[in-house]
């Protein structure tokens, strides 16, 4: 089917903004031209792509399906344009990582890269490890740092392991005087557990561990921030499940509980979309990272 690329471009902007006027502004064309392009595309595809009303614009199921395929293509085209325009320069560096990985692992490497290449723009998108994998697959970021295992991260996209760590249950000695005792996971279920929410790889990981021991995990509190989990553990609201590297400079009152069962080691990996050519800036940043 021979459909002009410009029609797909107009569709992409309307679909991502859900606004004909905003798409008109971004494309520097009139709103009537946007409407005409959408009507033309719908006629060629013989499908209604938007439900229009006086107050809002909504994608139809056919429109949602088309956007799923068009969005990665648009990102790939933009990426190619950026690489051509940046052939003389290194290009920008766009990283996605969770707030915990950013704070406890990435900052020194970002500092080093900025000192070496001060003219290279650095953009950091904060998201869960699961969402980071999605951003990479859609071509929206150059590279991602995620915890593994990660159910959404293709093995072939992993460049290398950059950090190994263990997860621990951490509590306040004043609120939970269990120091020196060795607890089983079953015993642990009688205490309030604080952990990351279900949109995280850590939540998937811990629930799987409890299932392997035929135990049900019912957390007292689920949050999107490991730092906040430690803050709540400090005031005695529960026992937090966090990476061990977070305890290095934590409050002395916070300690790691001993468990009878072994919790397997996890890793932080760096990954890129292997189907997309990488910018020089990405290669330079990868060269700064450790390899384990």
C-alpha positions, 0 to 999 in steps of 0.5 A: 500500500502506497501511503505518503510518509507525511500522513503517518507523521501527522497521525503520530503527532495527533495520536501522541498529543490527542490534540489536532491543534497541538499537532498543528502547532508542532508540524507548523501547518493549519489545523484543517490540514491536519484534519484533512491528512487524518481523513485521507489516511483513514480513507486509505486504510479503510479504518477510523483511527480517532473518535472525535468529540467537541471536548477530546480526541481518543484513539480507536482500537485500530488507531492504538494498533497503528500507533504501536507500530508507527511510534518506534518507526518515528523514533528510529527516523529521528534517531537517524536524522540526529546521527547524520546531523551529529556526524562531526560531534558526538551527539547527545547522551540519553540514559534511562535508569531507576532513581536508585541506580541513578543515585547509587551507581550512575552519578560518578560516571555521569560526572566523569563523562561530563568532565571529559565531554562538556559539550555533549548534552546529557539527558536522564530519564527516571523510570523503573527497570521494567519501564526502562526496557520498554523505552529502549525497545521503542528507541526513545533512549540510547542506553538503559541501566536495569536490575536483572532478572528483567522480564522485558529486557531481551538477552541480546540487548545486554552489553555487560554486567556493571554491578553485582549486589544482594538484596537484604531485609533492613529494619530499625534495631529499636523497632525490631530487636532481631539482631543476631537472630536468624529468621526464616522467610516464613517467620518474616511474614509475621512482620510488616514488609516494606517493598517496591510496588508491583511495577518493579523488577524487585517486586517480581523478584521477591514475589517469585522467591516467596512462591518458590518457598510456597509462601504468600507475600503480603507487603504492608507498604508498597512504594516507588522509592527505595530511599523512602522505604529506608526512611519508613524502616528507620521510624519503625513502620516495617522491615524494608527490602532493599539493595545491600549497597544502600546500607553503606552510608545508612543510619547506624540504627538500620541493620540487615536481618539474617535469613536462613534461606539464601537470596540469590545475587542480582546484577545491574546491567547496561543495555542498548537496542541492538537493532539500532546503530549507536551514537558515538556518545553512547560508545564513549560512555560505555567505555567508562563503565566497569565490566564484571 
